Amino acid sequence: MKIFETVEQRAGLYTVNEAAMYARMNRQTLSNWLYGSSRQDALRRAKISKDEGKYLTFVEFVEALAIRNLRINYKLPLPKIREALDVAKGEFQIEYPFAHKEHKTFIEGKDLHIVLKGEELPIQITGRKKGQSSAKLCLENFMEDLIWDNDKKVASAYIAHRYSDEVTKQNVLVSMKPERYFGAPIVEGTGHTAETLWRAALAEGSIERAAEVYEVTPAAVRAALGFCDKIEMAA
């Protein structure tokens, strides 16, 4: 990861390869979303110029997670997602609708809706009824693993993995916070990245030995292994 002091003070930025790995998606697909290709335009202009290198801020990473969710779980086409991004920014001045605390985005059917600050009813932002209020409140929020920055009102952390240990009944979280380890996934309560504990288990030959060396619980090491296996870090 690289630090750009002029863009985000002491905050880590993810390369396209890193972000794609953590998001469990194809790196070329993510690059196309950010920078376009010969067949399609970018979904939005990346915050950091391509000339400086292909880097994502944390909020852009969260937005990529949301878009992946919309594509895989709801089969929404990219033109529909592009329309939602354009409307949110152009009509409501919301830069990142998928990563904002006060303006939450929901999905119903094949169209996107947004609940603006101070409002109760969602407003449809894609499709033929765009701009109309919806009376249906049973809409699903597709980003349940975000933690919010109360000052900036945008996502400040992402819970990347939840692990429930069958032996100790301990629940362990692997989270990503831009101000800690430059945004790398960390095992909560340990002060170590998931990669560190994963590599320790490989080097020491056992979960118990790795836990002893790094002075953490075996459950923390197992959480790291589960996360790293999930994102196929070994590959």
N, C-alpha and C positions, 0 to 999 in steps of 0.2 A: 504494500500500500504506500501511497505517496501523500505528503502533506503540502497543501497549497495555502499558505498563510493569508493570501489576499482574498481567498474565497470563503474559507471556513477556518477560523482560528483554532488551531490544535485539534482539528477534526479529521478523521481518516477518510480517505476517498477510496472507493473500490475500483479496481480495473474491471473491464468488461468480463474478463475471464473469471475473476474472483466473484463478481456479482452473479454471474451465470451459475457458478458452482454452488453458491449459497442458496440461490433461488431454485436450483435443480431444473435448469432449462438449458436449451441449446445456446451456445455463446454467439453463434452467427445470427440467430433470431433476435437476441437481445441487442446486438450491434445494429441490426436493421431497424429495430424500434427507435433507437436513439439517433442514428445517423442516416437512415434510409438505405436504399439499394437501387440498382438499375431498374427495378420493377415497381418500387413504391417509395413514397416520401416518408420521412421520419414522423413518428407520432407527435413529437414536440421537439423543439430545439434544446439540445443538452446545455446544462448550465456552464459547463467547461468546454471551451473551444476544442474541436477535434485536433487543431494544430498543436495544442498543449498535451495531447494524449487522450486516449479514450478512458475517461474516469467518470464514475457516478458519485454524486453526493449520497448521503444516507437517505434523504427524502426521495431522491430519484430511485434508489434501490427499493424502497417501500412501494413506490408507485409501480415498479416493474413486477413486484410480487402480486400486487392487485391485478395488474393486467394479465399476468399469467393465470391467475385464478379465474378471471372472466373468460379467458380463451379456453382453458382446459375444462373447467367445471360447468360453465354456462354456454360454451360454444359461441360466444359473441364474436362477430367478425371485426377485424381491425377498423374498417370504416366507421362502424358504430362506436367503437371506443374513441376514435379520433374525433368524431362529432361531439361526444360527451366532453372531452378535454377542451375543444374549441369553444363550446357553449359556456362551460364553467368559467373559463378565463375571459372570454369576450363579453359575456352578458352579466356575469356575477363577480368578476375580478378575483376568482379563486384560482391560484396558480397550480395547486396540487390537490384536486378534489378527492383523490383516493388516500390522502395522507393528512387530512385536516380534522382537528378535533371538533370544531364548531359547525362544520358543513359536511355532514356525513352522506356518503353515497350508498344507495341501495339498488337492488335489482329486482325487477318483477317481469316475468316472462322474458322477452328479448330486448327490453328497454331499460335504460338507467334513469334513476330518480335521485334528486338531491334534497336534503332537508337543510334549509338555510338557518343561520343563527337567529334565534328568537322566534322561529316559526315551528309549527307542529306538523303541518301536512307536507309531504314530499312534493316537489315539482319535477315533472318529467323533463329530461334534458336530451332525450333522443327519441326519434320516431315522429309520427304524424301529429300526435297530440302534444308536442313539445311546448313547454311553457305553462301547461295547465296543472292545477293542483290535483293530487290524487287522494281519494278518500280511503284508500286501502292502506292501513298502517302495518299490516302483517308482512313487512318486507324484511329481507334477510341482509344483515350487514356482513360483508364477506371478509372483513379484516378484524378478527376477534383477538389477535395476538399483538396489538399495538399498545404501547404506553405513551401517554401524551405529555408534551411540554406545555404547562399551563400558561407560560408567558408568550411563547411563540405560536401556540395553538396547533402545532404540527407534531407528527410522530417523533418521539425522542428515543424510542427503544422498540425492538422487535423480539418477541419470544420465539426463537427459531426451533426450539425442541423442548418438549415436556416429557420427563421420564419419571415413572413410578416404579420404585425398586420393590420387587416381590419379596426379597429377603427381609429388608428393614422397614418396608412400608414407607420409606422416605421419598418425598417428591422433590425432584431436582430440575431446575430450569437451565437451559442454555439460551442466553440472550445476546443481542447485538446492540451496543450503545456507542454512538460515534465518539463520545469523549473518553471511552475506556478501551485501551489497547487499539486505538484508531479504528474502532468499529468491528474488530475481529470477534467471532463468537466466543463468549466466555461462559464457564460453568459457574453459576451463581453460588456464592458462599465459599469459593475457593481462592479467588485471586489469580486463577490460571485460565488460559484459553483452552478450548476444547481440543485443539490440535496438540497442545503441549501434553495434556493428559493422555490423549490417544497415542502419541509417539512414545510416551513413557511406558504405556502398557506393552507396546511392541518391543521396546528395548529391554525392559525388565523381564519379559516373558510371562507375566501374570498380572491380573488386576490388583490383587492384594499387595504385591511387591511395589507396584507403581503408586498405590495409595499410601504405602508406608514411606516411600522416598519423598513424595511431594506433600506429605502430611495432610491428606484429605481422606474422605471416606471412600470405601470401595464403590458405593452408590454413585459418587461423583465421577469416578473413572468410568463406570458402566454408562452413565449418561453421556459422557464424552464419546465413548465408543459408539453408542447408538446414534448420536448425531453425525459423527464422521462417516459411519457406514451409510447413513441415510443420504448424505450428499456425495457419496462415492469418492471420498477424499483419497482413498487408496489407489484409485485409478489415475 
